[in-house]
C-alpha cells in the first residue's frame, strides 16, 4: 500500500510539472543559440512565396531573433489550440502570432510584445452605394466562411432583429481570398473577414472598402510560457523600441499599404507589329527555350507592364520580376538585375529550369500552365496542388484538374494536409496569373505576326 501511495504521489507530481510547463527562459535559449518561433500559416503571418519565407509576423519574429543574436527556427502549428499546446509542451519558445487575449489564457500564458487590436469588417466595393452603418445590412446578402465569420453574422442579425441574408459558403471549395476577389469583381456584394486580412487584400484590389466594422475589438499579442518571464520582458522591450523604427514602418507598408496591383497599358504599336520596346530581346531568348516570343512578352507584360525599373512588394525586380536570389542562381551578374537583357536572359534560364523540374508532364502545351504557375508562385506550391489533385482522384498532370487546388491552398483544410509540404499559399493571384497570360498570349498571336 505504501509503494502504491508513493507511486501515485510521484505520478501526480509529474503530471503537475507537465501542466506547469517546461522551464526554458532566455538564458537557456541564448545557450542553445536558437529561438523557436511558433506560428500559423496565413497571408499576414507566415508563408513561402517564390521560394522565400515571408509574412508580416515572420519578418517581425526574424527581427526579434536577430536583436537577441539568435538563429530563428519556425515551427508551424495546425491551429491556435495546437500552437498553445506546442508552447506548453516545450516544442517552441514563443508564439509569434496575434493570439487573442482571453482570461483563461492569461491564467496559463504571459502575453508579450506589441498588443494589437483586431476586429471583423465588411468587405465591399468602394462607391456611392457603400454601406456606412451595420443597420444597412438588413435585406442584403452577405457571403461568409464557416466558423467565426458565420457566427458573428448570426449574432449581428439577431442584434438587428433579423433581415440579413447570410450565405454560408462551403469551406471545402472556397477561401476567404476567393470571396474577397468576387467582391472586387462585383460578383457578390459583401463578405466578412478580419481587418488585417482586409487591409492586405485592399492592396491587391484598390476598389475595395473595408471601413465598416461588424464586431467588437479583440486584443491580441505574442505569448510565452509563464516560466519564461525574461523572454517576455525582452519581447516587450524590443516591441516598444521596434514599433517606432523605420524598419517596422517599412514592413507594415510592404504588407498593408503598398499597392500590389500593376497598371497595364496597350500594345506599343499594332500597325508596326510592336508589343514593347524589348521585343528583340524576347525574340532572342525565347528561341533558346523553345517559346513563342509573344508568350514571353505576355509574361513580362503581366509581371511588370514592361517597366525595367519596377520592384514588387516582395522584392522581385525588373521586366521579368525575378527574385534577387533566383536571378543570381540563374546567372544574372550581381548588380545587373535591372538591366533588361540580363533580366530577360535570367528569366529564360529560370523557365528552362522549371521546364526540366516539370518534365514528368510530357506534353509541352499541357506543361505550360504548370510552368507559369511555378514562375509566379513557386515550384513547391505547384507540387502541393498536384499532390492534392492526386489525393482527391484527379489527374495531377492535367492543369484543369490541378487549378482548383491552387486556389484551395489558401484553406487550412488543404494546406495543413500531410501531402502539402509548403503550407499556406495565396493561390488566387497565381490562378489569375496563368489565365491572364494565356488570354494575353492569344491576343498577341491574333494581332502580332510571329
SVG drawing of the C-alpha trace seen along z (x, -y; Angstrom):
<svg xmlns="http://www.w3.org/2000/svg" viewBox="-36 -58 64 60">
<polyline fill="none" stroke="black" stroke-width="0.4" points="0.0,0.0 2.9,-2.3 4.5,-1.7 1.2,-2.3 0.8,-5.6 4.3,-6.7 3.7,-5.8 0.5,-7.8 2.4,-10.8 5.2,-10.7 2.7,-10.4 0.7,-13.4 3.9,-15.5 4.9,-14.5 1.6,-15.5 1.6,-18.8 5.1,-19.5 3.9,-19.0 0.9,-21.2 3.2,-23.9 5.1,-23.9 8.7,-23.5 11.2,-25.7 13.3,-27.3 13.8,-31.0 16.0,-33.5 19.4,-32.3 18.7,-28.7 17.6,-30.0 20.8,-32.0 22.8,-28.9 21.1,-27.0 21.7,-29.7 18.2,-29.3 14.8,-30.9 12.0,-28.6 9.0,-30.5 5.5,-29.0 3.1,-30.4 0.4,-29.6 0.4,-29.7 -1.5,-32.6 -1.4,-35.7 -0.5,-38.0 1.6,-35.6 3.9,-33.2 4.1,-31.7 6.5,-30.7 6.4,-32.7 8.7,-32.2 11.0,-30.1 11.4,-32.6 9.9,-32.8 7.6,-35.8 4.8,-37.2 4.3,-40.1 4.7,-38.1 7.6,-36.2 9.5,-39.3 8.9,-40.7 10.0,-37.5 13.1,-37.4 14.0,-40.9 13.4,-39.9 15.6,-36.9 18.3,-39.0 18.1,-41.5 18.9,-38.7 21.7,-37.3 19.9,-34.1 19.1,-31.8 15.4,-31.6 13.5,-28.3 9.9,-28.4 7.5,-25.7 4.1,-25.8 1.1,-24.6 -2.2,-23.5 -4.4,-25.8 -4.4,-28.1 -5.0,-25.2 -2.2,-23.2 0.1,-26.2 -0.6,-26.8 -0.2,-23.1 3.1,-23.0 4.3,-26.0 3.3,-24.4 5.0,-21.2 8.3,-22.9 8.2,-22.4 8.6,-26.2 9.7,-29.2 7.3,-32.0 4.1,-32.3 4.8,-34.9 1.2,-35.3 -1.6,-37.6 -3.1,-35.3 -6.4,-36.6 -6.0,-37.6 -8.6,-35.9 -8.9,-35.4 -8.3,-31.7 -5.2,-32.1 -3.9,-34.8 -4.0,-32.2 -1.5,-30.0 0.5,-32.3 2.4,-35.5 1.3,-37.8 4.1,-40.0 5.3,-42.1 3.1,-44.5 -0.5,-44.4 -2.7,-44.9 -6.5,-45.3 -8.4,-43.2 -12.0,-43.2 -14.1,-41.9 -15.2,-44.2 -17.5,-44.1 -15.6,-43.9 -17.5,-45.8 -16.8,-47.8 -16.0,-51.4 -18.5,-53.8 -21.6,-55.9 -23.6,-52.8 -21.1,-51.6 -22.7,-50.8 -21.8,-53.1 -23.7,-51.5 -24.4,-47.9 -28.1,-48.5 -27.9,-48.9 -27.1,-45.2 -30.7,-44.4 -32.1,-43.0 -28.6,-42.4 -26.8,-39.2 -23.6,-38.6 -21.4,-35.6 -19.3,-34.3 -16.9,-31.5 -18.0,-28.9 -16.8,-29.4 -16.3,-32.8 -17.4,-34.9 -20.7,-33.0 -21.3,-33.0 -20.6,-36.8 -23.2,-37.5 -25.7,-35.3 -25.2,-37.3 -25.4,-40.6 -28.6,-39.5 -30.1,-38.7 -29.0,-42.1 -30.6,-43.9 -33.9,-41.9 -33.3,-39.8 -33.3,-40.5 -29.7,-39.9 -29.5,-37.2 -26.5,-35.2 -25.0,-32.8 -22.6,-30.4 -20.2,-29.0 -18.6,-25.6 -15.2,-25.6 -14.3,-22.6 -14.5,-24.7 -14.0,-28.4 -11.5,-30.5 -11.7,-34.0 -9.4,-35.3 -11.8,-34.0 -14.8,-35.7 -12.8,-39.0 -11.9,-38.6 -15.5,-38.1 -16.5,-41.2 -13.8,-43.2 -15.2,-41.9 -18.8,-42.7 -19.9,-39.0 -21.1,-39.3 -21.6,-42.5 -20.4,-41.7 -18.2,-39.3 -16.7,-39.4 -13.1,-39.0 -10.6,-40.2 -9.4,-43.8 -5.7,-42.8 -6.7,-40.4 -9.0,-43.1 -6.2,-45.6 -3.8,-43.2 -6.3,-42.4 -7.1,-46.0 -3.5,-46.4 -4.4,-43.9 -7.9,-45.4 -7.9,-49.2 -11.6,-49.3 -12.5,-47.7 -13.9,-49.5 -13.1,-47.8 -14.0,-50.6 -17.3,-49.1 -16.7,-47.3 -19.1,-44.5 -17.6,-43.2 -16.2,-44.4 -12.4,-44.9 -10.3,-41.9 -6.9,-42.4 -4.1,-40.1 -0.3,-39.7 2.5,-37.2 2.8,-34.9 5.3,-32.7 5.0,-30.2 4.7,-31.6 8.0,-30.0 9.7,-32.4 9.3,-35.9 12.7,-37.1 11.8,-36.2 8.5,-38.0 10.4,-41.1 12.8,-41.0 9.9,-40.9 8.2,-43.8 11.4,-45.9 12.0,-45.0 8.4,-45.7 8.4,-49.2 11.6,-50.2 10.8,-48.4 7.3,-50.0 8.7,-53.4 11.6,-52.2 11.8,-52.9 12.2,-49.2 8.9,-48.4 7.2,-51.1 8.7,-49.7 7.5,-46.1 4.0,-47.4 3.8,-49.4 5.0,-46.4 2.2,-44.1 -0.7,-46.5 -0.2,-49.7 1.8,-49.4 -0.4,-48.6 0.2,-45.2 -1.8,-45.9 0.2,-46.5 -1.2,-49.2 -1.4,-47.9 -1.0,-49.6 -1.9,-48.7 0.2,-47.2 3.0,-49.6 2.2,-49.8 -0.3,-47.4 0.5,-48.9 4.2,-48.2 3.7,-44.9 5.4,-46.0 4.3,-44.8 7.0,-46.6 10.5,-48.2 12.0,-44.8 10.6,-42.7 14.1,-42.0 15.2,-40.6 12.1,-38.5 12.7,-37.0 16.3,-36.3 15.9,-34.5 12.6,-32.8 14.2,-31.0 16.7,-29.4 13.9,-27.8 11.6,-26.9 9.0,-29.5 7.0,-31.8 8.4,-35.3 4.9,-36.6 4.4,-34.3 7.5,-35.7 6.2,-39.2 2.8,-38.3 4.7,-37.0 6.6,-40.3 3.5,-42.4 1.7,-40.6 4.7,-40.7 5.9,-44.3 4.0,-46.1 7.3,-46.3 8.9,-48.5 12.5,-47.5 12.9,-49.6 9.9,-48.1 10.4,-46.4 7.4,-44.5 6.2,-44.4 8.1,-41.1 11.3,-42.3 11.0,-40.9 12.8,-43.1 12.8,-44.2 11.0,-43.3 10.5,-39.6 10.1,-40.2 12.9,-37.9 13.6,-37.5 17.2,-38.5 18.2,-35.1 16.6,-33.5 18.4,-36.0 21.8,-35.1 21.1,-31.4 20.2,-31.8 23.5,-33.5 22.5,-37.2 25.5,-39.2 25.2,-40.9 24.1,-44.5 22.7,-43.9 19.3,-42.5 17.5,-45.6 19.4,-45.5 16.7,-44.4 18.8,-41.9 20.3,-40.3 16.8,-40.2 15.2,-38.5 18.1,-36.1 17.8,-35.1 14.1,-34.6 14.7,-32.3 17.1,-30.3 14.6,-30.0 11.9,-28.9 14.3,-26.2 14.9,-25.1 11.1,-24.9 10.6,-23.0 13.0,-20.4 11.5,-20.2 8.1,-19.6 9.4,-17.3 7.1,-14.5 4.3,-16.3 5.3,-15.1 3.2,-17.3 4.7,-20.8 1.4,-22.5 0.0,-20.7 3.1,-21.7 2.8,-25.4 0.3,-26.4 2.2,-24.5 5.4,-26.4 3.6,-29.7 2.1,-28.9 5.5,-27.9 7.1,-31.0 4.6,-33.2 4.2,-31.4 7.0,-28.9 7.5,-25.3 6.7,-23.9 3.1,-25.1 2.6,-23.6 3.8,-20.3 1.5,-20.6 -1.5,-21.3 -0.6,-18.3 -0.4,-16.1 -3.8,-17.3 -5.3,-16.6 -3.9,-13.1 -5.2,-12.5 -8.7,-13.5 -8.8,-11.3 -7.9,-13.9 -5.3,-13.8 -2.3,-15.6 -0.8,-16.1 -3.9,-17.9 -4.0,-21.6 -7.8,-21.8 -7.7,-19.2 -4.9,-20.9 -6.1,-24.5 -8.8,-24.3 -6.2,-23.1 -4.1,-26.1 -7.0,-28.2 -7.6,-25.8 -4.0,-26.1 -5.3,-29.2 -7.7,-26.9 -6.3,-25.4 -8.2,-22.2 -6.0,-21.7 -2.6,-23.4 -2.4,-21.5 -2.9,-18.2 0.1,-15.9 0.6,-15.8 1.3,-19.5 4.9,-20.4 4.9,-24.2 1.9,-25.4 -0.4,-28.4 -0.5,-29.9 -2.5,-32.9 -3.4,-30.9 -5.9,-33.3 -3.1,-35.5 -1.4,-32.6 -4.8,-31.3 -5.5,-34.6 -1.9,-35.0 -2.0,-31.8 -5.3,-32.7 -4.3,-36.3 -1.1,-35.3 -2.8,-32.7 -5.5,-35.1 -3.0,-37.9 -0.9,-35.5 -3.9,-34.6 -4.5,-38.3 -0.8,-38.8 -1.0,-35.8 -4.1,-37.2 -2.8,-40.8 1.0,-40.5 2.9,-38.5 5.4,-35.8"/>
</svg>
